[in-house]
Amino acid sequence: MSDTPPDRLAVNPKSPFYDAAILERGVGIRFKGEERNNVEEYCISEGWVRLPFGKTLDRRGNAITVKVSGEVIAYFFDTVEKK
């Protein structure tokens, strides 16, 4: 497995961009210079993340998300240098 996270990743198992092995390893997201821990999906090349919109759910029980554009940096937790 490489030391760079994929360009696009989702936490929803129904998504074609879901990868359990990568999520198990632990992926951190820095969006617009701020650490985010509630990202549902991201795309580095297109520069967007999907964030939940409050605690609202759709009729199937999935979180309602909003797509926000900006600089996205993804990294693996195990490759971050300890200070």
N, C-alpha and C positions, 0 to 999 in steps of 0.2 A: 504494500500500500504506500502511496506517495505521501510526502509531507505537505502537500497543498490540497486544501479542500476542493470539492467540485465547484464548477462555475454556478450551478443551480442545484438547490436542495430544498426538499419539503419535509415537514414532519408528519403529514397526513399519509397513512399507509395506502390510501386509494390513489394518490398522485403518482404519475409516471416518474417523477423526480425524487421519490422516496428511496432511501438506502439505509437499511437498519444497521449494517456494519459500520458505516460512517457515523451515524448518529450515536451509536454505542461508544465509539471512540471519543466523542465529545467535540462539538464545533462551537466556537465562540463567534459572535457577530459584533462588529463595531460599525455603527451606522451614523454618519455625519459626526464622527469623532466621539460618539457616546456608546458605551457598552449596552447592548440590548439582550435581554434574556426571554423575550416574549415573541420572537420572530417565528411566524408560521412557515414562511418560504422566503427564499432570497435568490437574486440573480446578480452576480458581480458584473458581468459584461454589459448588461442593460441598466445597471445601477438602480435597483429597486428592492424593497422588502415588502412582505405582506404582514401586517400587524393586526391583532384582534381589535375589534371595535367595541370596547367595554366588555360586558359579560353577555352580550346579545348572542343568541343562537338562532340558526335557521330552523325550518320545520323538520329537518333530519337530525338535529342535535349538533351540527357543526358550528364552530365559531364564525360569526360574520367578520370578514377581514376587510381592511382598506389597504390599497397599494400606495406606497409612499416612495418618491424618487429621491435619490441622493447618493453620496459616496458609500459603498459597501465594502468592508474588509472582513474576510472570513479567515479563521485560523483554527487549528486543532489545539485543544487544551494541553495535550501532552508535549507539544513542541514549544510552548511558551517558556521562556527562561524564568526560573525562580529568582526572586530578589532577596 
